[in-house]
């Protein structure tokens, strides 16, 4: 893939939009008139996670992404009802502002849950036909297979607010190194950028509020897993098998529960396939989309 897009250039290539009175960073690119592809990032990072894939995907699709509220360069209000369901509404609001009628989704981690909510909304309404396909990267699609990292457990505990305030670059680096593949470890520049995104706009003060998505996944399990099982659109899983959080064990559960499961397992890759193995993710995603186009 191309040389890394610096965060400053990523920011300069985007714009801020308003949502519920807050500034949301958004970025649009790729090929005018091509099918719309929405990229939804995970916890605790931001849309910059897609920078390695951005140029290649942009040659085939019109790309739309954003930093979800509470993440990255977007606003991180201290008093806000953070939820996956609200984040899905934020995505739909951005697409409406951009006048996107139909779209595909490529999601990761927390973004997988946002995509499941979008799928559920479509399955629950006979009038919704805007979402055309969904591809998932590593994420907690099934609460029973999600193995949260220690920092996630601590953020969800009664000590969560204190744990968030005590976060620093070195702790973030340690956590990231544990979930990346052994041969695809993050370099210092990547960690620096992750820390800048996580800590921007007072991010440490709200991390314990964002982590409530783990509870929301359990509460919404029947609906969100049902959305996978009843999906009216093609689904794809591209999974880093070495991920201790949602790796090969999650892919095995996906195969058990999702009809005609379409899975690409990247055995030695960790939790961030789009960062660790962007070429493999691109190839798997493009092959998926080409199969979709060949369907009757």
C-alpha positions in Angstrom: 0.0 0.0 0.0 1.0 3.6 -0.3 3.0 5.6 2.2 1.1 6.4 5.4 -1.1 9.4 5.3 0.0 11.7 8.2 -2.7 12.7 10.6 -2.2 16.4 9.7 -2.9 15.6 6.1 -5.9 13.3 7.0 -7.4 16.2 9.0 -6.7 18.7 6.2 -8.6 16.4 3.8 -11.7 16.4 5.9 -14.3 18.8 7.3 -16.4 19.2 10.4 -20.2 18.9 10.4 -22.6 19.5 13.2 -24.5 16.7 15.0 -26.7 17.5 18.0 -24.7 20.7 18.5 -21.3 19.0 18.4 -18.5 19.1 15.9 -18.0 15.8 14.0 -14.9 15.2 11.8 -15.9 13.7 8.4 -13.9 12.8 5.3 -15.1 12.1 1.8 -13.0 10.9 -1.1 -12.5 8.4 -3.8 -14.1 8.2 -7.2 -17.0 10.5 -8.0 -20.1 8.5 -9.1 -18.8 5.2 -7.9 -20.7 3.1 -5.4 -20.7 4.6 -1.9 -18.6 2.8 0.8 -18.9 3.9 4.4 -15.9 3.1 6.6 -16.7 2.9 10.4 -13.8 2.7 12.8 -13.4 1.0 16.2 -12.6 1.7 19.8 -10.6 3.6 21.0 -9.2 5.0 17.7 -10.7 6.9 14.8 -11.3 7.2 11.1 -7.5 7.5 10.5 -7.5 3.7 11.0 -8.5 3.5 7.3 -5.6 5.6 5.9 -3.6 2.7 4.5 -6.7 1.4 2.6 -8.0 4.8 1.6 -6.1 5.3 -1.8 -6.7 1.7 -3.0 -10.4 1.7 -2.0 -10.8 5.1 -3.4 -10.0 3.9 -6.9 -13.1 1.7 -6.8 -15.5 3.5 -4.6 -16.8 6.8 -3.3 -15.6 6.8 0.3 -17.3 8.3 3.4 -15.9 8.1 6.9 -16.1 10.0 10.2 -14.8 10.1 13.7 -17.8 8.9 15.7 -18.8 11.3 18.5 -16.4 10.8 21.4 -13.6 9.6 19.2 -10.6 11.1 17.4 -11.0 14.6 16.1 -14.7 14.8 16.8 -16.2 16.4 19.9 -16.0 14.5 23.2 -18.7 16.1 25.4 -18.5 15.2 29.0 -22.3 15.0 29.4 -23.6 13.0 26.5 -25.6 9.8 26.2 -23.0 7.8 24.3 -24.5 4.7 22.6 -24.0 2.5 19.5 -27.6 3.3 18.5 -26.9 7.0 18.5 -23.7 6.5 16.5 -25.8 4.7 13.9 -28.1 7.7 13.7 -25.0 9.9 13.3 -23.8 7.8 10.3 -27.3 8.0 8.7 -27.3 11.7 9.3 -24.0 12.2 7.6 -25.2 10.1 4.6 -28.4 12.2 4.4 -26.3 15.4 4.4 -24.2 13.9 1.6 -27.3 12.8 -0.3 -26.2 9.2 -0.4 -29.2 7.0 -1.2 -27.5 3.6 -1.2 -24.3 2.5 0.4 -22.0 -0.4 1.5 -20.3 -0.7 4.9 -16.8 -1.8 5.9 -16.6 -1.7 9.7 -14.1 -2.6 12.5 -14.5 -3.4 16.2 -17.0 -0.8 17.7 -17.9 0.0 14.2 -19.1 -3.6 13.8 -21.8 -2.9 16.4 -22.8 0.3 14.6 -23.1 -1.7 11.4 -25.2 -4.4 13.1 -27.6 -1.6 14.3 -27.9 -0.3 10.7 -28.6 -3.9 9.6 -31.2 -4.3 12.3 -33.0 -1.1 11.3 -33.1 -2.3 7.7 -34.4 -5.8 8.6 -37.1 -4.2 10.8 -38.5 -2.0 8.0 -39.7 -3.2 4.7 -39.2 0.3 3.3 -35.5 0.5 4.0 -33.3 -0.6 1.1 -30.3 1.8 1.4 -27.7 -0.6 2.9 -26.5 -2.9 0.2 -23.7 -5.0 1.9 -21.6 -5.2 5.1 -18.1 -6.4 5.6 -16.8 -6.8 9.2 -13.3 -6.7 10.5 -12.4 -8.0 14.0 -15.1 -7.0 16.5 -17.5 -8.2 19.2 -20.2 -9.4 17.0 -21.2 -12.0 19.6 -20.9 -11.0 23.3 -20.3 -14.6 24.3 -17.0 -14.7 22.2 -15.8 -11.2 23.1 -12.7 -11.4 25.3 -12.1 -7.8 26.5 -8.6 -6.6 27.3 -7.8 -5.8 30.9 -8.0 -2.0 30.2 -11.6 -2.5 28.8 -12.6 -4.4 32.0 -11.1 -1.7 34.2 -12.8 1.1 32.2 -16.1 -0.7 32.7 -15.6 -1.1 36.5 -16.5 1.4 39.2 -12.9 2.7 38.8 -13.4 3.5 35.1 -13.3 7.3 35.4 -10.0 7.1 37.3 -8.5 4.6 34.9 -9.3 6.8 32.0 -7.7 9.9 33.6 -4.6 7.8 34.4 -4.2 6.7 30.8 -1.0 7.6 29.0 0.9 6.9 25.8 3.0 4.1 27.3 -0.1 2.2 28.6 -1.8 2.6 25.3 1.4 1.3 23.5 1.4 -1.8 25.8 -2.3 -2.5 25.1 -1.9 -2.1 21.4 1.1 -4.4 21.2 -0.8 -7.1 23.0 -3.6 -7.2 20.4 -1.5 -6.8 17.2 0.1 -9.8 15.6 3.6 -10.9 16.6 5.1 -10.0 13.2 2.9 -6.9 12.6 3.6 -4.8 15.7 2.8 -1.1 15.7 5.8 1.2 15.3 6.4 4.3 17.4 4.9 6.7 14.9 1.6 4.7 14.8 1.4 4.7 18.6 2.1 8.5 18.7 -0.8 9.1 16.3 -3.1 6.7 18.2 -2.3 8.6 21.4 -3.0 11.9 19.8 -6.4 10.7 18.6 -7.3 9.1 21.9 -6.3 12.1 24.1 -7.5 14.9 21.8 -10.4 17.0 23.1 -10.3 15.6 26.6 -10.7 12.0 25.4 -9.4 10.5 28.6 -12.2 11.9 30.7 -14.9 10.1 28.7 -13.3 6.7 27.9 -15.3 5.0 30.7 -18.5 6.3 29.1 -17.7 5.1 25.6 -16.9 1.6 27.0 -20.5 1.1 27.9 -20.9 -0.3 24.4 -19.9 -3.6 25.9 -23.0 -3.6 28.0 -25.1 -2.4 25.1 -23.9 -5.4 23.0 -25.2 -7.8 25.7 -28.5 -5.9 25.9 -29.0 -5.9 22.1 -27.6 -9.3 21.4 -30.8 -10.9 20.2 -31.5 -8.0 17.9 -28.0 -7.5 16.5 -27.2 -11.2 16.1 -30.6 -11.7 14.6 -29.8 -8.9 12.1 -26.8 -11.0 10.9 -28.9 -14.2 10.7 -31.8 -12.5 8.8 -29.8 -10.1 6.7 -31.2 -9.3 3.3 -27.8 -8.2 2.0 -24.5 -9.9 1.5 -22.2 -10.2 4.5 -18.5 -10.7 4.8 -16.1 -11.3 7.7 -12.4 -10.6 7.3 -10.7 -11.6 10.6 -7.3 -11.4 12.1 -7.0 -14.8 13.6 -4.3 -14.0 16.1 -6.4 -11.3 17.8 -6.9 -12.3 21.5 -10.1 -10.2 21.7 -12.1 -11.3 18.6 -9.8 -13.5 16.5 -10.2 -17.1 15.3 -12.6 -18.0 18.1 -15.0 -15.3 17.0 -14.7 -16.3 13.4 -15.6 -19.9 14.4 -18.8 -18.6 16.2 -19.6 -16.5 13.1 -19.5 -19.7 11.0 -21.8 -21.5 13.5 -24.4 -18.7 13.6 -24.4 -16.9 10.3 -26.0 -18.7 7.3 -23.7 -19.2 4.4 -20.9 -17.5 6.3 -18.3 -15.9 4.0 -15.0 -15.6 6.0 -11.5 -14.7 5.2 -9.2 -15.7 8.1 -5.8 -13.9 8.3 -4.2 -16.3 10.6 -1.1 -14.3 11.9 -2.8 -10.9 12.0 -4.1 -9.3 15.1 -7.0 -7.0 16.0 -6.3 -4.3 13.4 -6.2 -6.1 10.0 -6.7 -2.9 8.0 -3.5 -1.5 9.7 -1.5 -4.8 9.9 -2.3 -6.3 6.5 -4.0 -3.7 4.4 -3.2 -5.5 1.1 -4.8 -8.7 2.3 -7.9 -6.8 3.6 -8.2 -4.9 0.3 -7.9 -8.1 -1.8 -10.5 -9.9 0.3 -12.9 -7.0 0.3 -12.6 -6.5 -3.5 -13.2 -10.2 -4.1 -16.3 -10.1 -1.9 -17.7 -7.1 -3.7 -17.0 -8.7 -7.1 -18.9 -11.8 -6.0 -21.8 -9.7 -4.9 -21.9 -8.0 -8.3 -22.1 -11.5 -10.0 -25.1 -12.6 -7.9 -28.4 -12.8 -9.8 
